Amino acid sequence: MAHEDGLLRELTILRRGWGVETERLRGRLGPLISGWCEIHRTANDREARRVLREAISAAIADFPADDRLAVNVALGIAPGSQHALLSDRVGLLAQRLSVSERTARRRIDRSFARLAAEIEAGTRPGDGVPDPEQGWFVKRLKALVRLDTAEPQLIEERLIVATRDGLSRICAQFTVPRLEDGRDGEREVAADAQYGVRIIGGNREGQRHFRWLLDLPRPLARGGTHTYSLVFRLRDGLPIRPSYTFVPLVTCESFAVRVRFDPCRPPRVVWRLDRVPPSVLADPPQPGEPLPLDGAGEVAQEFAAPQLGYAYGLRWLPQDIP
């Protein structure tokens, strides 16, 4: 019943304002609805809107006609119901059902309660083995790149949200970018858990890609949150590409990066990478608006709701590049 109540709260929030036509739809969806629709697999708001509409249509397929209409009008899905205010859509529903607005609101409340129950009934965990790449998304990622240490380090702190009951295992991935001159080779990366998880296994996938399985301290219920931190160290002594980018593979609501440079080797220029296709990262650098280093020799940037499949982060030119 608690999960069903949570779903009803998220659905009630969703029907406010523009409903499914709201801007930045993926950021408006709660973790339970996001997990139900697997919104983390969508690339943008347009696709998320399509997936959400289809999921709701399937969930209410057996509802009485008036209840289906109530859901579709309240969410702004029905033709002609795309209004900025829920109150306008309530008035529209009252007209179509030939009832008072008070009765129309009661119809919406009843239909949404049934929708929440329908979603809950259809998302109970099955008997299969859970996939550690599914069942969760990232609410917040903070990344610190340290270039002032003996070997480059990346420290990540992630706040995750479970989208299914009993989430106990997740995964982490890391890729060492190919050098700009095209040189490639087998890289060596070590991962350590600073807190919040236990690394139970890892494997190399090719020369530059790594994946680790992480056990959580305790299983999370759907909608539960947990924070953990990992540190990655490049142990091979080889050069690195002068950039750090994050390409989200699951939904990430916010991302912040900070790069701490070696005070003896500050960069010539640093610039921001925002929603860049990953294929462009291997092209010759084209510096954007320069970002100043602060007194600690650091540059920090924040990104809201980074889109799946695009790169976000920082790039720089070392001093020894003309």
N, C-alpha and C positions, 0 to 999 in steps of 0.2 A: 504493500500500500504506500510506503514511503516513496518508492520509485515512481509510482503512478502519480502521486501528488507532485513530485518534482517535474514530471513531464507536463502535467497540467499547468504548473507555474510557467514553464518555458513556453508552452503554446499560448498562454494568456499574454505573455510579454510580446510574443511574435505578432499577434494580431493587432497590436497598437500601431498608431501612425499609418504608414503605407502598407503594413502587412508584409507579404512576401516580395513586394515591389520596393522595399526599403533599400536605400543605398548601403553598401558594405554589408550585404546580407550575411555573409559567413561570420562576420564579427558579431552579429546580433543573435545568432543561434546559440542556445545553451548546449552544454556537453551531452545531454541525453538525446536531444534531437539530432545533433551532429553525429553522434555515434550510430543512431538508428538509420540515418540516411547515408552514413559513411561519407560525409561531406569532405573529410580530409583528402578524399581521392579526386575531388573536383579541382579544376584548374583556375576557375574564376567565379565571380558572382553569377554570371549568366548560366554557367553550367550547374552551379549549386541550386539556382532557382528552378531549373528544369528538373533536376533530380528530386528536389523537395516536392514539387508539384506532383510528379509521378508517384512518389511514395505516399503522399496524402491521398491521391486519387485511388490508389490500390487499397489503402487502409479503410476508406469510407465506402467502398464499392457496394457493400451489402447494407448500408444505412438506408432508412426511409428517404424518399426524395427530398422532403423538407429539411431533414437533418443534413443531407449532402449539400443542399443549397446554403444552409446556415454556415457550414464550415467554409465553403468556397467563397461566399460573400464576405464573411468576417476576415478572411485572410487576403482578400483582394485578388483571388484567383478567377472568380466568375467573370465573364465578359461584362464590361460596364461598371465593375465594382472597384476600379482603381482610383480611389479617393485618398486624400492625404490624412483624413481623420476617420477613426473607427466609428464615431458617432454618425458620420454621413453614410457609412455602409450599413449601420443598424437601421437607419431610416429607409435605405434602399430595400433591405430585407423585409421590413414591415410592409412596404408597398407591394412587394412581390408576393408576400404571403397573405396580404389583406388583413393584417393584425396591427395591434398597437405597437409602438416602439418598445414598451416595457415587455410585452410578450415576445417580441423579436429577440430582445436581450436574453430572456430566459431560454429561448430556443437555442441561442448560440452557446450559452453556458452548458446546457444539457448535452449538446452535440460535441462540445470540446471535451467534456468529461468522458463521453463514450470513446472519442478518438484517443485520449490518453490511455484508456483501458485497452483499446485495440492495439496500440503500439506496444504497451507493456506485455501483452499476451504474445506478441510476435517477436519479442527480442529477448526472451528468456534464454540463458545459455544452453547449448546443446551438449551432446556427449563427445564431440570431437576434441582433438588436442588444440588448444588455443594457439594462434599464430602470434609470435612476439612482436611482429610488425603491425599488428592490428589491435584494436580495442583501446586506443589511447590517442591523445593529441597533446601538443605542446602549447601551454598557455603563455609561457614566457621563457625565452632563452637569453642568457647573458654569456658572452664569450670574451675572454681575455687572452690575447696573443702576446707572448713575451719573447722579444728578440734580444733582450739584455742578459740572457742566461747562456750557459755554456752550450746548450742545445735548444733549438726552438721549441716552445711549449704552447699548447692551447689548453686553457682551463675553461670548461663549460659548466654552467649551472642551469638546469632545466626544471621548470615547474610543469608537471604533466597532469592531465585530467583523464581518468578512466572513463571509457564509453561502454564498458560491459562489466558485469559483476565478476568478482574473483580474479581481477588482473594481478598477476604475481610475477610475470616475466616480460621484459621488454628487450629491445635491442638498441645498439648504438653503432653508427657507421662513420667511417673517416676515409677520406680520399686525399692523397698527396697529389696536387696538380702536376701535370707534365710541365717541364721547363719551357720557357718561351722560345728557346732555340730548337725545340723539338726533341731534345735528348730525353731518353726514357731509360729506366732501369728499375731493378727491384729495390723498393724502399723498405726501411725498417722503422716501425712505429710501435711504441709501447704505450699501453693504457693502464691507468691506475684509478681506482675509485677513491675520491677524497671523502665522500660521505654519501649516505642515502641509498646505496645499492651495493651488491656484491657481484663482481665479475666471475661468471662460472665457466666461461669458455669463449674462445675467439678463433677466427680463421682468416687467412688471407684469400682474397678473391681477385686473382691477377697480381700484377706487380705493384700496383699503387692503391688498391682498395682493401679495406679492412672492416671486419664486422665482429661485434662482441655481443654475447648474451648476458643480460643483467637480471639478477633476482632482486625483487623489492623486499624490504624488511617484513612486510605483511601484505596480504592480499587487499586490494582496493575494491570497494563497492563502486558501482556505476555512479559517476559524478564526483567520486572522491579525488583528492589532489595529493601530490607528493613531490618533494623537491630533492634533487640529488645532484652531485657534481662529479665530473670525471676530468682527469688531466691526461693529455696525449703528448708524448715526447718523440721527436724525430731523432733516432739513434744512429743513423747511417753516416752523418757528417757530410752529406751531399748538399749542394745548394738548393734553395727553395725558390719558387716563383714569388716575386715581390708583391704579394697580395694575400688577402684572406677573404673568402666568400662563403656564404651559407646558402645552400640550395635546399629549401624545405621539401621533404618527401611526404610528410604528414602535416596536417594543419598546425600552423604556429601563429598565435595571435600577436606576439610582439617579439622583437629581436633587437638586442643591443650588443655592440662590439666595441672593444677598446684594444688598441695596439700600443704596446710599450716598446719603444725603439731603444737600441743600444746608444747611450749618450756619446760614445766614441765614433759612431757611424750613423748619424741622423740621415734621413732621406732627403733628397733634393726637393721633392714635392709629394704630397699625399692628396688623394681625391676619393670621393664617394662613388660607390657602385650601387645603383638602385634599379631593380627590376631589369637586369641585364640577361639576355639569353646566354646560357652557359657556353655555347659554341663560340661566342664572341671573346671569351676570356683568353683564348689562345692567340688572338690577333695582336699585332703590335700595339703597345700602349698609346692611348690618346688621352692625355691628362685632362681632367675636368677642372671645375673650380677648386683652387688649392685650399686645403684645410690646414690651419696652423697647429703646430705642436704646442702643448701647454708646458708649464714649468717643470713637469715631471718627464717630459719627452714623450708624451702620449697624445693620441688622437682618439676620440670616441664619437660614435654615431648611433642613432636609434632608428628603427624601422617599424612602422605599425602595419600589422596584417600582411606580412610578405606572402606573395602568391606562390603556389606550388610550381616547381619546375623552373623558377627564375633565380638568378644569383643576386645576393645583397652583401655588401661589405665595404672593404677599403682596398685601394691599390696605391702603389707608390713607386717612385724611381729612386734607386739607390744612388749614392753620391758618385760611384765609379762608372755610372752610365752617362755618356755624353748627351 
